[in-house]
Amino acid sequence: MTKNSTCDHQVDYSTIPGDRILPFVFSLNMDDSVFYPSQGEYQKFCYDIMGVGQDTSQYADLSHFLFGICENIKEKDIAEITVSINGDPQTVVWGENVEIKTQDKTDNPTGCIGLKFDFPLNKVLGIMRVCISLRNPYNIGPVNVCLYGGGTTATGLAICGPVCGGNEPCESTFYQKETVCVPVKVTPFAKPGTAKATCCGEPVVRPGAQCTGNQESCSFTITQNLCVEIPISFGAVIETGKAVVRCGDVSETECDCSEDMPERTTIEQRNEEIKERRFFNR
């Protein structure tokens, strides 16, 4: 599981102007959430929702809201959902106050999709805690937060949540030590330049047509030492063989890779690590 892209761990709709304002702040609770579950644990996202408006007609109470989670998440993939308002636990009933809205059946009247929570919240003093536990871990990225109340819809802000992962294949890197041998052949050459003859003194004129000397050409030898620079680049061409696969069992549930993963650190250690590395950008 990886972090898909930068996302915020808090969104504030009270700052969005309009004829009516839904003054609610959504915050990802870093202490109660479990982003990297250990063996036998669930991935968990906890959110705190707070009403920060005023008791005037400009501000509206919250009627319901949605988290635009990964569309592959179905009801069977959610292990548990808990909701509390002002510290009082609420009864969660699938199909009544909690449901999943899809492209084929969007939320009315917002038109949004995702996990819907139909729990009203006061605009001034309302405080809600929502926790979502998932049977399998998902990538973490921005999910749309969609609000409705008082005849007004607010959407467009995204908070960190479970998002669908890509279809990128798993990649591994392997190394092999090799000794490369290459034969080198050096062939010397001597390429003469343009010959230039220079007269030495004045010509001597003698009578008759007979030249002295018995050779038609003169020969001599030139020796030159060479330093030959030979650049050679060494590398390797990689070719993979035919891939084979060992088929496992087939089921209607998503793959659980936790059995193949090394032992993880504790939740507290991981959450502290996330904070120190500033995993979530403000």
Stockholm file with secondary structure:
# STOCKHOLM 1.0

chainA/1-282         MTKNSTCDHQVDYSTIPGDRILPFVFSLNMDDSVFYPSQGEYQKFCYDIMGVGQDTSQYADLSHFLFGICENIKEKDIAEITVSINGDPQTVVWGENVEIKTQDKTDNPTGCIGLKFDFPLNKVLGIMRVCISLRNPYNIGPVNVCLYGGGTTATGLAICGPVCGGNEPCESTFYQKETVCVPVKVTPFAKPGTAKATCCGEPVVRPGAQCTGNQESCSFTITQNLCVEIPISFGAVIETGKAVVRCGDVSETECDCSEDMPERTTIEQRNEEIKERRFFNR
#=GR chainA/1-282 SS CCBCSCCBSEEEGGGSCSSSBCCEEEEECTTTCBSSCCTTCCEEEEEEEEECCCSSTTBCCBCEEEECCCTTCCGGGEEEEEEEETTEEECCCBTTTEEEEBTTBCCTTTCCCEEEECCCBCTTTCEEEEEEEESSCCEEEEEEEEEEETTEEEEEEEEEEEECCCCCCCCCCCCCCCCCCCCCCCCCCCCCCCCCCCCCSCCCCCSSSCCCCSCSCCCCCCCCCCCCCCCCCCCCCCCCCCCCCCCCCCCSSCCCGGGGSCCCCCHHHHHHHHHHHTCSCC
#=GC SS_cons         CCBCSCCBSEEEGGGSCSSSBCCEEEEECTTTCBSSCCTTCCEEEEEEEEECCCSSTTBCCBCEEEECCCTTCCGGGEEEEEEEETTEEECCCBTTTEEEEBTTBCCTTTCCCEEEECCCBCTTTCEEEEEEEESSCCEEEEEEEEEEETTEEEEEEEEEEEECCCCCCCCCCCCCCCCCCCCCCCCCCCCCCCCCCCCCSCCCCCSSSCCCCSCSCCCCCCCCCCCCCCCCCCCCCCCCCCCCCCCCCCCSSCCCGGGGSCCCCCHHHHHHHHHHHTCSCC
//
